[in-house]
């Protein structure tokens, strides 16, 4: 448990929530208890790119968007928090798209 606490102090946490219809990504600074950046399949700036919300393609678009926001803020390393979901499908697509933007986790 000590290692996880040490990692969280050094890196913000990317929390991913997946519902049946949508996917949400939120980067949280646990030290300051604040949200650094967020993106989801219901964001108005992504509506033009998204045709169907419950797909891996949509998750990749959200991952790319959150990766861009983090890169613009100068954040390169994060901790990936997928909750109780397995690393498969839409969760995996979002993570890989975020990594393609240069974010390490």
C-alpha positions in Angstrom: 0.0 0.0 0.0 2.9 2.4 0.6 4.0 2.2 -3.0 0.6 3.2 -4.3 0.5 6.2 -2.0 4.0 7.3 -3.1 3.0 7.0 -6.8 -0.2 9.0 -6.3 1.8 11.8 -4.7 4.1 12.1 -7.7 1.5 11.6 -10.5 -2.1 12.7 -11.2 -4.6 9.9 -11.6 -6.6 9.2 -14.8 -9.9 7.8 -13.6 -12.0 6.1 -16.3 -15.7 5.4 -15.9 -17.6 3.4 -18.5 -21.4 3.1 -18.6 -23.5 1.2 -21.1 -23.8 4.3 -23.3 -20.9 6.6 -22.5 -17.3 6.8 -21.4 -15.8 9.4 -19.1 -12.2 10.3 -18.3 -11.1 12.6 -15.5 -7.6 13.5 -14.4 -7.4 14.1 -10.6 -4.7 15.5 -8.5 -5.2 13.6 -5.2 -2.9 15.9 -3.2 -4.8 19.1 -4.0 -8.2 17.3 -4.4 -9.0 18.9 -7.7 -9.7 17.9 -11.3 -7.0 18.8 -13.7 -8.8 17.9 -17.0 -11.8 15.9 -18.1 -13.3 14.5 -21.3 -16.3 12.3 -22.1 -18.4 11.1 -25.0 -21.0 13.7 -24.1 -18.6 16.7 -24.4 -19.9 19.3 -26.8 -16.6 19.7 -28.5 -16.4 16.0 -29.4 -20.0 15.6 -30.6 -19.0 16.3 -34.3 -16.5 13.4 -34.2 -18.7 10.9 -32.4 -21.4 9.0 -34.3 -22.2 6.2 -31.8 -21.3 6.6 -28.2 -20.8 3.0 -27.0 -17.9 2.0 -29.3 -14.1 1.6 -29.1 -13.7 4.3 -31.7 -15.5 6.8 -29.4 -13.3 5.7 -26.4 -10.2 6.3 -28.6 -11.5 9.8 -29.4 -12.0 10.6 -25.7 -8.5 9.2 -24.9 -7.0 11.3 -27.6 -8.7 14.4 -26.3 -7.7 13.8 -22.7 -4.1 13.1 -23.9 -4.1 16.4 -25.7 -5.3 18.3 -22.7 -2.7 16.7 -20.5 0.1 17.4 -23.0 -1.0 21.1 -23.2 -0.8 21.3 -19.4 2.7 19.8 -19.4 1.8 16.5 -17.7 3.6 13.5 -19.1 3.2 10.8 -16.4 0.0 9.7 -14.8 -1.5 6.7 -12.9 -4.2 4.8 -14.8 -7.3 4.0 -12.6 -9.8 1.8 -14.4 -11.9 1.2 -11.3 -13.4 -2.3 -11.2 -13.5 -2.7 -15.0 -11.1 -5.1 -16.8 -8.5 -3.8 -19.2 -10.4 -4.7 -22.4 -12.5 -3.1 -25.1 -13.4 0.5 -24.6 -11.1 0.9 -21.5 -8.2 -0.4 -23.5 -9.0 1.8 -26.5 -9.0 4.9 -24.3 -5.7 3.9 -22.6 -3.9 3.2 -25.9 -5.1 6.5 -27.5 -3.9 8.4 -24.4 -0.5 6.7 -24.7 -0.3 7.6 -28.4 -0.5 11.2 -27.3 2.7 10.8 -25.4 1.3 10.2 -21.9 3.1 7.5 -19.8 1.5 5.2 -17.3 
